[in-house]
């Protein structure tokens, strides 16, 4: 049996669901941090296998969704300039800015190039020495090492026409922000396995202890997710708190030290705005001063651009687990994948997109 088949074994998933039903004695609210986990839960109908006592809410772990509107507008401003190529992952192109999106920029002659890796952007910079090439560096801890590596490679190649528009964010400060609000409902977390592959899970242990909220590192296949739910439920029902690892085939407590070293070489912690949520102190990474020449915000002087989000979009409440996508009055009517009000409706990891795609339009 191939590995992916083992972790999509329907019989094992149903056995885990039965054990969850057997163990639960009261209502619990669990948050899966990662948007990829949200899509997997809805795609495989795992939410419909759980007993009614288990409620899943959806966290801010979608890098496209949390990229603030002002960063989209800055990317649009840069891409609209002559002799400039903006490189980005594909799902960023449909995220609405204040007036238009990056698809509209490309349709009117702007050079917007879809890439699959920041190293593709470095190659484009090398092949176009007469153009300024900017990579839109979004993401959590997972994308930080390759984004940092792109600068190291650009420096090694002596490229003066390459820069990053940085929107790197970090999971632990966002969890602090969620747990410290009076509206918090989250009683347990499913941690994002790919983030923990890079960073380990030692950072989460003080958070679990401070807020007395159990956590489990969880993968992305149906068996992974059900196992993570079960392990978190056991902690809740037995009254103990800690960080457990249900994704040991990929994650260690310490994480990938080599990747962490590369991150530290290029980035330093900074305050960061999150779309729909606002400023979270020390929740992002910015370029270290020695890398300022590669900072697209400074190179293109777009730091003063600010934006106001649509009052109709409740993305911030959805990303904090306060509300579900179908509770938004605009869901499926004024906000659709074809005409989105916010990023969660168009991102490949967006909760609103998942609810729309998999038919979760009602409570």
Secondary structure by P-SEA (a helix, b strand, c coil): ccaaaaaacaaaaaaaaaaaaacccbbbbbbcccaaaaaaaaaacccccccccbbbbbccccccccccaaaaaaaaaaaacccbbbbbcccccccccccccaaaaaaaccbbbbbccaaaaaaaaaacccbbbbbbccccccaaaaaaaaaaaaaaaccccccccccccccaaaaaaaaaccccccccccccaaaaaacccccaaaaaaaccbbbbbccccaaaaaaaaaaaaaaaaabbbbbbbcccccccccccaaaaaaaaacbbbbbbbcccccccccccccccccccccccccccccccbbbbcccccaaaaaaaccccccccccccccccccccccccccccccaaaaaaaaccccc
